[in-house]
């Protein structure tokens, strides 16, 4: 695995880590292909109605979430690091092409490693200050990101990622 560059700061960062019983190759595809990400990336009954992925540093990582009431929430950002099958780092602090964003919220990191035929899955939300971290936690980071990890595993096990 890529050497760790992320040092977790519990005052600023939120972490979801688990071992999942699906291969790392399929987790990578589920995260990096828009047609797959749209199917599991938000807790149901929310949905992703648009997704753009340009899988390279500075490339677009953009989703639009739709609430059950039909309200849409666009989220635009870019990738900072793309290490196939190991790590994705993305942020809304910068827009595609590294343009500064007007209202940054967090930087996300996904770290994957193979354990037998499964995957050690680690999602990290990195915040600029304690208040933002606390707000993200109160918004339901652990429940939400845990739910979508479960939805992703179910989606993969249903044979939807090949």
PyMOL commands that set and color helices and strands:
alter all, ss='L'
color gray80, all
select helices_A, chain A and resi 24-32+34-37+96-98+130-138+141-157
alter helices_A, ss='H'
color red, helices_A
select strands_A, chain A and resi 13-20+47-53+60-66+72-83+87-91+94-95+99-100+107-115+118-126
alter strands_A, ss='S'
color yellow, strands_A
deselect
rebuild
show_as cartoon
